[in-house]
Amino acid sequence: MRIDQQPAYVLHARAYRETSLLLECLTRDHGRVGLVARGVRRERARLARAELEPFLPLALSWSARGELGTLVGAEAAGAPQRLVGDALLAGLYLNELVVRLVARQDAHPELFGAYALALGRLAGGEPLAWTLRRFERDLLDALGYGLQLACEAESDAPLRPDADYVYLPEYGPLPWRGQPGPRVRGADLLALDADVAPDAEGLAALRRLMRAVIAAHLGGGELRAWRVLGEALRRR
């Protein structure tokens, strides 16, 4: 099968054999794909390695016979999103999140759009924490793991903005009565549902909630980016 001029981003690249790269890419119509870029580490490669950097909108062409495809063409399809400092760390977190949670060859066009939008927000200097929470919400929704943000899990009663809830990844929000789990205000869940940024306390609670939900979908695992971001914050 041959795929031509597919909108894509490179999420991760690592050395493969002596002269090649193994790429993980997010594509618009084919989801996450693994591609071998043969010979791109040679001095006079047909495809320039610089065209396979993260955060650069690309049009990729490849041939595929199994799970791994062979890259046959790569063209820039826009200006790269220039991320520096904390925004760069946040962008690398987005990439790791997609690689770990999105299955290969599982198309999610809406996720591709959400990813591109998140990169633009990071490059544009929008608040990092709120940008990440929005992308996490949209990613989970695209994968069929959407959060319950408007009603209680057991009773289906509307969430009360002034009430506290515990969010259980396997159920949703329940009235908080001292039980373990991420505690969050109803107002903050409703804000995430309405796409309106909460205050700093609410953003911190949503970060803990998202980490618990994502860890549950990773089978209790962690992301390397969580440690990197945490260390960067502690150094300040």
Secondary structure, 3 states (H helix, E strand, C coil): CEEEEEEEEEEEEEEECCCEEEEEEEECCCEEEEEEECCCCCCCCCCCHHHHCCCCCEEEEEEECCCEEEEEEEEECCCCCCCCCHHHHHHHHHHHHHHHHCCECCCCHHHHHHHHHHHHHHHCCCCHHHHHHHHHHHHHHHCCCCCCCCECCCCCCECCCCCEEEEECCCEEEECCCCCCCEEEHHHHHHHHHCCCCCHHHHHHHHHHHHHHHHHHCCCCCCHHHHHHHHHHHCC
